[in-house]
Amino acid sequence: MDKTTYTLVEFASTVGFSDLSVETMHATKRCIVDAVGCSLGAYCCEPINAIRAIASEITSVAPATIIGTTIRTTPDLAALVNGAMVRILDFSDDYFGGIGDTGPHPSDNIGGILATAESAGLGGKDLLLGIAIAYEVCGHLSDRVRWAAQGWDHPMCHSIATALGAGKLLGLSKQQLGNALALAVAPNICLNETRRGHLSNWKAFAGPNGSRNGLFAAMLAARDITGPDGVFEGSSGLMKQLNSSFELDDPLHARNVPFKIEGTFFKSLPVRYPYQLPIWTAIKLRERVDMAQIKSLRVYLEKRSVVSRETHPEYWEPESAETADHSGPYLIGAALVDGAISKNTFTPERYRDPTILGIVQKIHMEGDPAYSASFPRELNCRFEVELTSGEPITLHEINPKGHPGNPMSDNGLEAKFFAQVEPVLGHARAQTLLDQIWNVEKMENLGTLFPFMRVTALA
């Protein structure tokens, strides 16, 4: 084992349920509430129907269930489908920290951990521990690793995190956990082309597929399949491919330090996290000016969230829902015209609407060094508007709802859950499901959770 593998294995092998504080357990339940809400909100999405059909064709002697259905398939396929349901509407949680260059959507791991726990006949405490492990690993990697700088994508973060969370639940030895890590990394380096140009369905599937690969790596290691040594630090290891070395805290998690999951970033809008705040700023601007009076709009953010027409022309002319929900200029324009962001925002009728695109062409984005320095502990957005009359208007907003500095309350999280779940389950069943999740540690077998999520007929 190289040093990085050893550090990760030591953490996963020694941490136990008793190490999770009351605050950590509650934070983990919040993430499950949010993820399950997002998954059922995406129940009818066409790309989900497609991969659900694929999963339904495969059976297993140790199956896992597809959320919302009676379909029982292989654990790795359940990890992919359930994770994609959580992710596809871009409403799921996020995490930012340190010098890392991407937010990895840690809930992409929940599909893999949930499938592991159900397939192995484990209970709610195991689920909480597995998820807390995955979020911890995901957070530390996000703090340290520059994935995108050399053209790589971050789903390998989920392969690593799920391999350790699933491996822990499967009772892997330290040697097996090391092999699981090697088998999660070596075959699964991903291209950042996934997030370039006009975006495809794979944008939402890539992270959950990383979790699926991590679960499969743990399953291989459980049967004593070995992986290459030096997978992080070797002459052809991950650090060499990233052209960037990194060093994790050792130990990875110190006692009396909050788990990373307690610092999760939740979304109040179904869009890329850095554009939550610009949208709210746009809605406030809309209350003050007539859209026809806007001559130009300069948007100031931290540098990493800024895009230009030269490097990303597709964001000024989106042609897919996936591109629209990653386009700051389009989302700002849609919020200014419509006063809200909804599912309709991501239909061709809206992202090709001439009125919205007319506003979009007036938008220019710039980085503010002070905002970059304060990211991610504080998110800032400033609009500098010039009206046709020549009058300038400036608006400045800090931290969207759901940011750790402006947290979403349990009541707010539940309201988000009901808004997504009631249309498919109805209010009474949604409330029952929510109660089950808040008390999941009492559940002896995770298999009993899935009937509460089953969609029998659209409410």
FIKOL-963347 format. One record per atom (N, C-alpha, C): x, y, z; residue in three letters. Coordinates in steps of 0.02 Angstrom, whole numbers, plus 50000, padded with zeros to 5 digits. Each point is the difference from the previous one (the first is absolute). Layout:
residues N
XYZALA
...
END
This chain:
residues 459
500424994050000MET
499585006050000MET
500445006350000MET
499815004949959ASP
500345006450005ASP
499705003950059ASP
500295005750015LYS
499805003750060LYS
499275002249997LYS
499785002349942THR
499315002449994THR
499514994350011THR
500134994249970THR
499584994250010THR
499984998150074THR
500585000050032TYR
500034998250070TYR
499585004750043TYR
500045006549987THR
499625005050039THR
499264998849993THR
499774998849939LEU
499294998949988LEU
499764993450031LEU
500414994849994VAL
499824993550028VAL
499975000350076VAL
500485003350030GLU
500015000650073GLU
499365003350025GLU
499785005349965PHE
499395003350020PHE
499404995449994PHE
499914997049942ALA
499404995949989ALA
499984993950045ALA
500584997250014SER
500014993850039SER
499905001250075SER
500175006050023THR
499965001350073THR
499375003850021THR
499705003949957VAL
499415003850019VAL
499404995450008VAL
499595001350051GLY
499414996050012GLY
499405004350015GLY
499424996850004PHE
499385003850012PHE
500045004050065PHE
500354997450050SER
500055003550064SER
500405006449994SER
500375000849945ASP
500385006249990ASP
499585005649971ASP
499394998349978LEU
499565005149972LEU
499635003650056LEU
500115006450006SER
499665003950051SER
499265000849982SER
499625002550048VAL
499305001549986VAL
499945004949942VAL
500455004949998GLU
499995005049946GLU
500164996849932GLU
500484995350000THR
500184996749938THR
499434995649975THR
499684996450045MET
499444995849980MET
499435004149972MET
499865005750033HIS
499465004249975HIS
500175002949932HIS
500625002149991ALA
500215002749935ALA
499944994749946ALA
500174993750017THR
499954994649951THR
499284998649981THR
499565000250049LYS
499294999149985LYS
499745005749954LYS
500245006050013ARG
499805005649957ARG
500204998749927ARG
500594997249991CYS
500224998549932CYS
499584994549969CYS
499794995150040ILE
499564994749973ILE
499325002949982ILE
499725004250043VAL
499365003349985VAL
500055003749933VAL
500535003949993ASP
500085004049940ASP
500084995549938ASP
500414994750007ALA
500134995649942ALA
499374996249980ALA
499644997350048VAL
499394996349983VAL
499485004649969VAL
499955006150025GLY
499555004849969GLY
500185001449928GLY
500645001149987CYS
500235001249932CYS
499874993949955CYS
500104994050026SER
499914994049960SER
499274999149979SER
499545001050046LEU
499294999249983LEU
499765005849957LEU
500295005950008GLY
499845005549956GLY
500194998649928GLY
500494995649990ALA
500244998349932ALA
499704993549974ALA
499504997350035TYR
499734993449983TYR
499794999449927TYR
499715005249972CYS
499724999749932CYS
500485002449946CYS
500615001750016CYS
500475002549949CYS
500154994649948CYS
499995001849937GLU
500114995149947GLU
500674996450004GLU
500565003550012PRO
500644996350005PRO
499984994950058PRO
499645001650054ILE
499934995350055ILE
499594993949978ILE
499475001249963ASN
499614994449975ASN
500434995349959ASN
500465002849961ALA
500434995949956ALA
500474995650041ALA
500355002850049ILE
500474995850037ILE
499634995550050ILE
499415002050022ARG
499594995750042ARG
499814993749961ARG
499845000949935ALA
499824994249958ALA
500604995349993ALA
500605002849992ILE
500594995749995ILE
500094996050064ILE
499945003350057ALA
500104996750065ALA
499484994550011ALA
499395001149974SER
499474995150011SER
500124993449964SER
500455000049952GLU
500154994049961GLU
500514995550034GLU
500305002350055ILE
500544996350033ILE
499774998350071ILE
500084993750019THR
499814997850067THR
500624997950039THR
499914998850065SER
500564998450044SER
499774995750057SER
500444995950027VAL
499834996050059VAL
500065004250064VAL
500345005749995ALA
500055004750056ALA
499825006949974ALA
499355001149984PRO
499805005949963PRO
499945006350042PRO
499935005549964ALA
499845006550030ALA
499435003149959ALA
499615004350032THR
499385002549971THR
500095006949969THR
499665001049943ILE
499975006649969ILE
499485004250036ILE
500195005950022ILE
499555004450037ILE
499365001349960ILE
499434999450035GLY
499365001449969GLY
499684994149966GLY
500354994349998THR
499764994249962THR
500074993650041THR
499784994549969THR
500124993350028THR
500574996549963THR
500345003749957ILE
500554997149960ILE
500594998550046ILE
500234993849999ARG
500584997950038ARG
500534997549951ARG
500575003150003THR
500524998849951THR
500674999150036THR
500544999849963THR
500664999450031THR
500165006350040THR
500374999450054PRO
500155005950041PRO
500335005749961PRO
500464998349954ASP
500345005349964ASP
499535003749952ASP
499534996549969LEU
499525003449957LEU
499505004150042LEU
499814997550057ALA
499575003950045ALA
500375006450022ALA
500654999450013ALA
500405005950019ALA
499985005249945ALA
500064997849937LEU
499995004749944LEU
499325003349992LEU
499474996149998VAL
499345002749988VAL
499785004650057VAL
500084997650061ASN
499785004150057ASN
500425006350007ASN
500644999449988GLY
500435005950002GLY
499825005049945GLY
499844997549941ALA
499815004449944ALA
499335003450016ALA
499554996550033MET
499375003250020MET
500125005850048MET
500474999150046VAL
500175005350047VAL
500305006149962VAL
500404998649950ARG
500425005149969ARG
499695003749941ARG
499544996849964ILE
499845002349932ILE
499685006949997ILE
499625002050050LEU
499685006549999LEU
500465005650026LEU
500614998250018ASP
500495004850026ASP
499745003750061ASP
499634996350042PHE
499715002950061PHE
500344997050062PHE
500474995449990SER
500314996550055SER
500565004150032SER
500254997650056ASP
500475003950040ASP
500695000849967ASP
500425003950031ASP
500665001549972ASP
500495001050057ASP
500645000749983TYR
500515001450050TYR
500575003649966TYR
500285005150034PHE
500585003649975PHE
500485001150058PHE
500655000049984GLY
500475001350053GLY
500724999949976GLY
500445003150038GLY
500714999649987GLY
500215002549932GLY
500524996849972ILE
500285002149936ILE
499734995949943ILE
499554995350013GLY
499714996049947GLY
499635004449949GLY
499924997349939ASP
499725004249947ASP
499314997949977ASP
499654995950040THR
499334998049980THR
499594998350062THR
499355000949994GLY
499544997650052GLY
499744993249979GLY
500084994850041PRO
499894993249976PRO
499324997050013PRO
499495003850022HIS
499344997250013HIS
500054993550040HIS
500155000450065PRO
500124993950040PRO
499414995250002PRO
499395002549989SER
499424995450000SER
500014995349941SER
500445001149951ASP
500094995049946ASP
500194993350029ASP
500294999950060ASN
500204993750033ASN
499424996350033ASN
499455003450012ILE
499474996950040ILE
499704994049964ILE
499945000349934GLY
499744994249964GLY
500424993850012GLY
500665000750000GLY
500444994350010GLY
499984997450071GLY
499985004450050ILE
499984997950069ILE
499334996850017ILE
499465002949974LEU
499334997250012LEU
499944993049970LEU
500264999149939ALA
499984993449968ALA
500414994950039ALA
500575002150025THR
500424995550039THR
499644997750063THR
499725004750037ALA
499674998450063ALA
499404995449989ALA
499595001549949GLU
499414995849987GLU
500214993049978GLU
500464999749952SER
500214993549973SER
500304995550054SER
500365003050047ALA
500334996250053ALA
499554998750059ALA
499375002349998GLY
499544998950055GLY
500165004050062GLY
500305005949990LEU
500205004050057LEU
499465005050019LEU
500115003750054GLY
499485004550026GLY
500185007349995GLY
499595004150033GLY
500065007249995GLY
500645002850029GLY
500264997150054LYS
500635002450028LYS
500574998949950LYS
499994994449966ASP
500514998749949ASP
499965005149943ASP
499385001549980LEU
499915005049947LEU
500295006750020LEU
499855002250061LEU
500265006450024LEU
500765000050002LEU
500304994650023LEU
500734999650003LEU
500305000149930LEU
499734996049955GLY
500274999849932GLY
499965006749965GLY
499445003550008ILE
499935006549969ILE
500475005150031ILE
500074999950067ALA
500465004750033ALA
500724998849977ALA
500194993749990ILE
500674998449975ILE
500095002949930ILE
499514998749956ALA
500065002249931ALA
500045007649996ALA
499595003650038TYR
500015007349999TYR
500675002550028TYR
500274996750051GLU
500635002150029GLU
500564999549948GLU
500044994349967VAL
500524998949950VAL
499915004949942VAL
499385000749978CYS
499845004549945CYS
500215007250017CYS
499865002050061GLY
500175006850022GLY
500755001250002GLY
500374995250027HIS
500735000850004HIS
500315000249931HIS
499764995849954LEU
500265000249932LEU
499825006649966LEU
499405002550012SER
499805006449972SER
500445005650026SER
500194999650064ASP
500435005050030ASP
500705000349968ASP
500234994349976ARG
500714999449982ARG
500144999249925ARG
499534997249962VAL
500174997649933VAL
499745004749946VAL
500435001349951ARG
499815003849941ARG
499854995149943ARG
499374998449992TRP
499814995149949TRP
499985003249930TRP
499685005749995ALA
499845002849934ALA
500595003549967ALA
500505001950039ALA
500545004149973ALA
500354996749941ALA
500044993350001GLN
500344996349947GLN
499494996349956GLN
499365001850006GLY
499514997049956GLY
499664993850026GLY
500104998450065TRP
499674994150028TRP
499375002150037TRP
499544995350008ASP
499375001350032ASP
500004997050070ASP
499555002550044HIS
500024998250071HIS
499644993550019HIS
499644996349956PRO
499664994050024PRO
500454994750031PRO
500665000349984MET
500454995350034MET
500005001250076MET
499855006250020CYS
499925001550071CYS
499464995550030CYS
499464999049963HIS
499464995750024HIS
500184992649997HIS
500404998149950SER
500244993149998SER
500404998450064SER
500435004750019ILE
500424999150060ILE
499565000050063ILE
499555005050005ALA
499605000850060ALA
499524994250010ALA
499674997849946THR
499544994450006THR
500374993550012THR
500584999149969ALA
500394993950013ALA
500154999250074ALA
500165005550034LEU
500154999750072LEU
499374999250041LEU
499475003849984GLY
499374999450037GLY
499704993249992GLY
499974997549938ALA
499724993449987ALA
500454994650029ALA
500665000949992GLY
500464995050027GLY
499944999350075GLY
499905005650035LYS
499894999750072LYS
499384995950016LYS
499455001349964LEU
499384996350014LEU
500064992649984LEU
500424998349951LEU
500094993049981LEU
500514996550044LEU
500295003650048GLY
500464996950047GLY
500684998449972GLY
500235004049951LEU
500654998649970LEU
500575001150048LEU
500524995949994SER
500615001050039SER
500385006049973SER
500525002150036LYS
500405005649976LYS
500314998549932LYS
500254994049991GLN
500294998249936GLN
499485000349945GLN
499404997550014GLN
499475000149951GLN
499775007249985GLN
499985004250051LEU
499825007049988LEU
500525003349955LEU
500634998450010GLY
500525002749956GLY
499904997849929GLY
499824993649991ASN
499864997649932ASN
499385003349971ASN
499505001050042ALA
499395003449976ALA
500185007049974ALA
500425003650036LEU
500215006649977LEU
500374999749933LEU
500464995249995ALA
500374999349937ALA
499534998449942ALA
499514995850013LEU
499534998049948LEU
499485005449986LEU
499935004750046ALA
499565005849988ALA
500355005349958ALA
500665000650008VAL
500375005349966VAL
500264997949931VAL
500374994649997ALA
500364998249939ALA
499564999549938ALA
499404996950004PRO
499604999449939PRO
499545005949985PRO
499985005050043ASN
499435004749998ASN
500185007349995ASN
500565001749969ILE
500165007049988ILE
499515002749948ILE
499705005750015CYS
499445002749959CYS
500205006649967CYS
499735001249941LEU
500165006049962LEU
499535005850017LEU
500305005950009ASN
499605006050014ASN
499635002549938ASN
500094996849944GLU
499615001649940GLU
499254999350015GLU
499844995950050THR
499314999350023THR
499695006850015THR
500395004850022ARG
499755006550021ARG
500225005749955ARG
500124998349936ARG
500205005049951ARG
499515000149942ARG
499935005849969GLY
499565000749942GLY
499274999050019GLY
499594998149951HIS
499304998750014HIS
499954993450039HIS
499735000350060LEU
500044994450047LEU
499484994749984LEU
500194993850014SER
499584994249985SER
499704997050063SER
499624994649992ASN
499724996550058ASN
500554997650046ASN
500594998549973TRP
500534997250042TRP
500235004750055TRP
499875006549992LYS
500185004750053LYS
499704997950067LYS
499374997549999ALA
499674997950061ALA
500174992850020ALA
500224996049952PHE
500134993050014PHE
500724998750023PHE
500465004749984ALA
500714998750011ALA
500174998850074ALA
499765004350045GLY
500144999150071GLY
499714993650028GLY
499354998649988PRO
499714993750023PRO
500354993949970PRO
500245000649938ASN
500384994449971ASN
500664999150037ASN
500295005650024GLY
500604999350042GLY
499854996050062GLY
499435001450032SER
499804996350060SER
499884992749983SER
499674998849944ARG
499894993149977ARG
500674996349994ARG
500505003449970ASN
500664996849991ASN
500344998850067ASN
499895004650048GLY
500294998950066GLY
499704994050035GLY
499344999249994LEU
499674994150029LEU
500264993749967LEU
500065000049934PHE
500254994149965PHE
500714998450021PHE
500415005250011ALA
500694998950024ALA
500004996650068ALA
499545002250045ALA
499964996850066ALA
499774992849994ALA
499544998749954MET
499764993149990MET
500574995549974MET
500415002749955LEU
500574996249975LEU
500504998650057LEU
500155005150038ALA
500484999350055ALA
499754995150052ALA
499344999750011ALA
499724995350048ALA
500134992849979ALA
500094998949936ARG
500184993349974ARG
500754999349988ARG
500385004550032ASP
500734999750000ASP
500315001349931ASP
499655003849958ILE
500315002449939ILE
500465005850019ILE
500614999849975THR
500495005150018THR
500045005449947THR
500245005850022GLY
500105005749955GLY
500725002250002GLY
500215004449955PRO
500705002049995PRO
500235004050061PRO
500644999250018ASP
500295004050053ASP
500135007149975ASP
500075004650046GLY
500205006849982GLY
499505003649957GLY
499364998550009VAL
499505002749954VAL
499935007650006VAL
500185002850057PHE
499995007350008PHE
500685003049984PHE
500544997250029GLU
500655003349998GLU
500514996749955GLU
499814994649966GLY
500474996449957GLY
500215003949939GLY
500484997349963SER
500285003549942SER
499485001349946SER
499474996049999SER
499445001249953SER
499345000650038SER
500045002150063GLY
499415000350042GLY
499585006249989GLY
499505000850042LEU
499525005449992LEU
500335006950003LEU
500465000950047MET
500315006650006MET
500395001849937MET
500324995049969LYS
500365001249938LYS
499515002049944LYS
499434996649997GLN
499515001549947GLN
499685006950011GLN
499915001950063LEU
499725006650015LEU
500525005549993LEU
500644998049995ASN
500555004850000ASN
499985004450062ASN
499794996950055SER
499925003750063SER
500034995150058SER
500475000950045SER
500034995950060SER
499565003150054SER
499784995950046PHE
499605002550056PHE
500144995550060PHE
499895002850059GLU
500124996350061GLU
499395000950046GLU
499714994450020LEU
499425000150043LEU
500205000750073LEU
499555002650041ASP
500125000150072ASP
500104992950025ASP
500464999250047ASP
500134993350029ASP
500045000750076ASP
499484997650036PRO
499434996149974PRO
499525004349960PRO
499614996649958LEU
499545003749956LEU
499495003950041LEU
499744997050052HIS
499515003450043HIS
500234999850072HIS
500115005850029ALA
500225000450069ALA
499405000050047ALA
500094997250059ARG
499465000050049ARG
499825007150020ARG
499375000950016ASN
499735006550022ASN
499985005249944ASN
500104997849938VAL
499935004349942VAL
499364998049963VAL
499575004749982PRO
499394998249964PRO
500144996249936PRO
499594995249984PHE
500054996449937PHE
499825004849943PHE
500304998749942LYS
499875004349942LYS
499265000549983LYS
499624994750013ILE
499305000049982ILE
499625005650035ILE
500265002450056GLU
499685005450037GLU
500075006749964GLU
500445000349950GLY
500105006149961GLY
499724999649930GLY
499504995749990THR
499704999149934THR
499665006449976THR
500065001349936PHE
499675005649967PHE
499354997449968PHE
499435002550022PHE
499364997949971PHE
499765005249949PHE
499604997849954LYS
499735004449948LYS
499285001750012LYS
499845006349989SER
499305002250001SER
499725000849930SER
500444999449949LEU
499815000449930LEU
500324994349962LEU
499674997349949PRO
500274994249963PRO
500505002149946PRO
500555003050021VAL
500515002349953VAL
500694999150032VAL
500515000749959ARG
500694999650023ARG
500115004750060ARG
500354997650051TYR
500025003750063TYR
500265007249994TYR
500545001349963PRO
500255006949998PRO
499505005149971PRO
499464997549968TYR
499515004749971TYR
499375000750042TYR
499994996850059GLN
499445001050045GLN
499945007550018GLN
500565002950021LEU
500005006950024LEU
499865005049943LEU
500324999349941PRO
499835004649946PRO
499264999949981PRO
499684994250005ILE
499284999749984ILE
499605004150050ILE
500154999250065TRP
499645004050050TRP
500135007449990TRP
500615001749980THR
500175007049987THR
499595002649940THR
499944995849949ALA
499615001949941ALA
499265001150017ALA
499734995850043ILE
499305000750020ILE
499905006650038ILE
500485001950041LYS
499965006450035LYS
500065005949951LYS
500444999249951LEU
500075005349949LEU
499355000849962LEU
499674994549985ARG
499385000249962ARG
499465004250036ARG
500045000150066GLU
499515003950039GLU
500135007549994GLU
500595001849976ARG
500195007150000ARG
499995003349931ARG
500094996049947VAL
500075003149934VAL
499574996349948VAL
499835003649948ASP
499684997149941ASP
500554996849957ASP
499904993749980MET
500524996449963MET
500205003849937MET
499525003449969ALA
500145003649938ALA
500495005750011ALA
500095002150063GLN
500445005650015GLN
500734997950011GLN
500124993550002ILE
500694997650012ILE
500415000649936ILE
500535004050003LYS
500475000649944LYS
500564994950005LYS
500264999050061SER
500524995050011SER
499984997850072SER
500244993950012LEU
500014997150067LEU
500664996450010LEU
500395002450047ARG
500644996850017ARG
499904996350066ARG
500184993649999VAL
499904995650057VAL
500694998250029VAL
500115001550064TYR
500644998750032TYR
499934994350050TYR
500434994949992LEU
500004994050041LEU
500714998150017LEU
500094994550039GLU
500674997350008GLU
500234997349932GLU
500645000249988LYS
500284998649933LYS
499794993249973LYS
499974994950042ARG
499884993249976ARG
499304999249971ARG
499545004450017SER
499314999449975SER
499885004449938SER
500505003749978VAL
499925004649944VAL
500124996349934VAL
499565001349952VAL
500094997449932VAL
499985006049952VAL
500314999149943SER
500005005249949SER
499694997549936SER
499775004649959ARG
499704998249936ARG
500534996849955ARG
500645002050008GLU
500534997349958GLU
500144992750014GLU
500004998250065THR
500174993050018THR
499394995550003THR
499415002950014HIS
499394996050005HIS
499425003449962HIS
500055000449934PRO
499465003349962PRO
499334996650008PRO
500014993550016GLU
499374996350007GLU
499585002550058GLU
500325003350050TYR
499625002550057TYR
499605006349983TYR
500165003249944TRP
499615005749977TRP
499484997849948TRP
500034993649979GLU
499524997349952GLU
499864992750018GLU
499714998650059PRO
499914993050021PRO
499534996249953PRO
500174993649989GLU
499604995849956GLU
499804993550033GLU
500114999450065SER
499774994150037SER
499855002050072SER
499594996050033ALA
499845001450070ALA
500624999850043ALA
500454995349985GLU
500614999350040GLU
500445006249993GLU
500055002749939THR
500405006149990THR
499665005950034THR
499335000449995ALA
499645005550030ALA
500105000350075ALA
500014994250034ASP
500055000250073ASP
500725001050023ASP
500485000249953HIS
500695001850017HIS
500195006949974HIS
499535003549969SER
500155006449970SER
499805005750046SER
500485003350030GLY
499865005850041GLY
499635005449963GLY
500245001949940PRO
499645005349963PRO
499284998249985PRO
499874993849979TYR
499314998149986TYR
499575000150063TYR
500254997250054LEU
499614999750062LEU
499845006950027LEU
500485004549995ILE
499875006950021ILE
499475003149955ILE
500064999049934GLY
499515002749954GLY
499314997250012GLY
499964993450012ALA
499354996950013ALA
499685002650064ALA
500415000950051ALA
499745002750064ALA
499765007249991ALA
500355003949960LEU
499795006949988LEU
499345000349962LEU
499914995649952VAL
499395000149959VAL
499424996750035VAL
500124994150030ASP
499454996050028ASP
499895001150075ASP
500505002750034GLY
499935001150072GLY
500094993850042GLY
500194994549970ALA
500094993750036ALA
500374995049955ALA
500264994750032ILE
500294994349964ILE
499574993950017ILE
499784996549949SER
499584994150010SER
500184994749948SER
499644994549999LYS
500124994949949LYS
499915002849930LYS
499545004849993ASN
499885003049934ASN
500615003849974ASN
500425002350047THR
500605003749980THR
500444995849954THR
499954993450007PHE
500454995549963PHE
499664996649941PHE
499475003149976THR
499674997749939THR
500255004149941THR
499994997349939PRO
500235003849942PRO
499625006649991PRO
499375000050020GLU
499605006149992GLU
500305005850040GLU
500324998550057ARG
500295005350040ARG
500735001349981ARG
500424994749995TYR
500715001549987TYR
500135002149928TYR
499494999949957ARG
500075002849933ARG
499555006249991ARG
499715002450055ASP
499545005749997ASP
500375006449982ASP
499795003649948PRO
500365006049977PRO
500055005550053PRO
499485000750041THR
500025005250052THR
500554998650051THR
500034993650023ILE
500524998250048ILE
500695000649967ILE
500074997449939LEU
500665000349967LEU
500215007249986LEU
499515004449990GLY
500175007049992GLY
500335002950062GLY
499754998250058ILE
500315002150064ILE
500684996850008ILE
500044993649983VAL
500634996250009VAL
500575003449962VAL
499865002549941GLN
500545003149960GLN
500285006350033GLN
499655002950048LYS
500235006050034LYS
500424998550062LYS
500084993650015ILE
500344998050062ILE
500744998649988ILE
500415002750045HIS
500724998750000HIS
500204998050071HIS
500414994850006MET
500204997550065MET
500745001650013MET
500155001750063GLU
500695001550019GLU
500154997250070GLU
500634998450012GLY
500224997850065GLY
500195005850044GLY
499844999550064ASP
500205005150049ASP
500494996750047ASP
500635002550004PRO
500514996750042PRO
499784999250073PRO
499645005050026ALA
499784999550070ALA
499494994350008ALA
499574999149951TYR
499514994650004TYR
500354993249993TYR
500524999749958SER
500374993849992SER
500364998250065SER
500265005050035ALA
500364998850062ALA
499544997550055ALA
499375002150000SER
499544997950053SER
499634993649984SER
500074997449939PHE
499664993849980PHE
500364994050031PHE
499664994850025PRO
499274999050000PRO
499665002050066PRO
500405002450049ARG
499685001550065ARG
499485005549993ARG
500085004149947GLU
499505005149986GLU
499935000749924GLU
499394999649975LEU
499865001049930LEU
499725007049989LEU
500255003449950ASN
499795006949985ASN
499785000549928ASN
499545004549988CYS
499795001749932CYS
499845007549998CYS
500285003449951ARG
499855007149990ARG
499795001349929ARG
499445003349992PHE
499765002249934PHE
500165007549993PHE
500305001849944GLU
500075007049981GLU
499625001049935GLU
499465003750005VAL
499525000849945VAL
500045007049972VAL
500005000549934GLU
499935006549967GLU
499335000049964GLU
499595004950016LEU
499355000749967LEU
500075004349937LEU
499494999549957THR
500015003949938THR
500025007550015THR
499775001950059SER
500015007150020SER
500705002250022SER
500454995250007GLY
500675001450025GLY
500074999150075GLY
499444998950034GLU
500014999250073GLU
500344993350018GLU
500465000050048PRO
500304993750023PRO
499624997350061PRO
499974993450004ILE
499714996750058ILE
500484994550022ILE
500134999550065THR
500434994750027THR
499614996050053THR
500044993449995LEU
499714995550051LEU
500544995150021LEU
500044998650065HIS
500494995450027HIS
499654995350049HIS
500074993449989GLU
499704995050043GLU
500544995150024GLU
499884997150060ILE
500484995450031ILE
499644993650020ILE
500294994349983ASN
499794993350022ASN
499274998349986ASN
499894995649951PRO
499314997849986PRO
499734995750056PRO
499354999450004LYS
499704995550050LYS
500244992849987LYS
500244996850052GLY
500274993349994GLY
500764999850007GLY
500335005849991HIS
500715000550013HIS
500114999150076HIS
500554996950021PRO
500124999250072PRO
499975006650039PRO
500155005549966GLY
499965006550032GLY
499305003050000GLY
499544996849966ASN
499295002049997ASN
499594993649996ASN
500034995950053PRO
499764993149995PRO
499254999449987PRO
499844994549966MET
499304998249990MET
499774996250062MET
499475002350031SER
499744996850061SER
499714993149983SER
499874996050051ASP
499664993749989ASP
499325001249968ASP
499655005250022ASN
499355001649971ASN
500075001749926ASN
500525003849984GLY
500125001849930GLY
500164993949958GLY
500404995550028LEU
500184993849965LEU
499384995749990LEU
499574999750050GLU
499394996149993GLU
499535003049948GLU
499975006649997ALA
499585003249949ALA
500254998349930ALA
500655000049991LYS
500304997949936LYS
499824992849985LYS
500044995650050PHE
499844992949993PHE
499274999249978PHE
499545003250035PHE
499284999249984PHE
499855002649930PHE
500325005449979ALA
499875002849934ALA
500174995049945ALA
500494995750013GLN
500204995249949GLN
499654993350007GLN
499844998050062VAL
499744993350012VAL
499244999749996VAL
499655005250022GLU
499274999850000GLU
499704998649931GLU
500285002749945PRO
499704998549935PRO
500014992749980PRO
500454996050030VAL
500034992949982VAL
499744995350055VAL
500015002350062LEU
499764995750055LEU
499375002750034LEU
499855006349993GLY
499475003050039GLY
500265002150068GLY
499635004450035HIS
500275002950062HIS
500074994950056HIS
499504995750009ALA
500024995350057ALA
500594995349994ALA
500094997149941ARG
500564995349991ARG
500675003750002ARG
500035006149975ALA
500625003950004ALA
500195001250073ALA
499495001650042GLN
500135001250071GLN
500254993650034GLN
499704994449983THR
500214993650029THR
500724998449981THR
500175001149937LEU
500684998749976LEU
500495004650037LEU
499825006250006LEU
500445004850036LEU
500124997750072LEU
499484997850033ASP
500074997650069ASP
500474994050004ASP
499964995649951GLN
500444994149998GLN
500735002249993GLN
500135004949958ILE
500695002249990ILE
500285003350063ILE
499605004350032TRP
500245003350061TRP
500154995050056TRP
499724994049994ASN
500124994850051ASN
500364993949971ASN
500395001149948VAL
500284994449963VAL
500474995750042VAL
500315003050052GLU
500474996050042GLU
499654994450037GLU
499335000350005LYS
499624994850034LYS
499834994249953LYS
500145000849936MET
499824995149950MET
500524994350000MET
499784993950012GLU
500454994250004GLU
500204997649931GLU
499575000949950ASN
500144997749932ASN
499785005449951ASN
500465002549961LEU
499855005549954LEU
499484998149948LEU
499924993649988GLY
499514997849951GLY
499305002450017GLY
499875001250064THR
499335002250020THR
499865007349984THR
500525003849980LEU
499905007049983LEU
499695000949931LEU
500154995449954PHE
499825001149930PHE
499254999949986PHE
499594995950034PRO
499285000549989PRO
499715006950015PRO
500305003650047PHE
499775006750015PHE
500135004949943PHE
500474998349956MET
500185004349943MET
499654997949935MET
499614994750002ARG
499734997049939ARG
499455004549970ARG
500075001449936VAL
499505003849963VAL
499504995149970VAL
499395000150024THR
499494995449975THR
499595003249944THR
499825006250008ALA
499675004049948ALA
500145007250016ALA
500115004049949LEU
500195006950013LEU
499445003650038LEU
500205003150055ALA
499505003250044ALA
499685006149967ALA
END
